[in-house]
């Protein structure tokens, strides 16, 4: 039974990592991170990364129980999540803002760790992934993404110069299309279509 937890599937890890990478969209969030850095003067990369990882891990393990308390099943949450992911994808592809959030003065945990990195879309995706992938593979995907998030937060100014505005736009739109396909797959798999 213990070997089940250490039986990693490289295909699942790659899929989960790419899905979370697209939904977290830390590359697309570089302009937002730069703006937050200007307002706050400094971003605590380690703190934001650790808090994001804790939030995602807790929701991965306790999310289903929380849903049960309010009388929802994972499939219903996954379908609702597919709509959230769909709208996030449309934002990325069309370059419009559907979700508007106020930016508070302090950026230590809010809004960087939550909701920018570990937001509603990420939490919804984690529960949706849990219905299709093994937990240990999702955990590896979370850790790999958090390593990348940490790198981006540490090197955000350098990355902005390296990619340029047009490079960031291309990446954002490409991951938007991937997210759109993920939203459709989640909807299809959880509705039986």
Secondary structure, DSSP 8 states (H G I E B T S, - for coil): -HHHHT---HHHHHHHHHHHHHHH-TTTTHHHHHHHHHHHS---HHHHHHHHHHHHHHHHHHHHHHHHHTT--HHHHHHHHHHHHHHHHHHHHHT---S-----S--SSTTIIIIIIS-HHHHHHHHHHHTTS-HHHHHHHHHHHHHHHHHHHHTHHHHHHHHHHHHHHHHHHHHHHHHHHHHHHHHHHHHT-
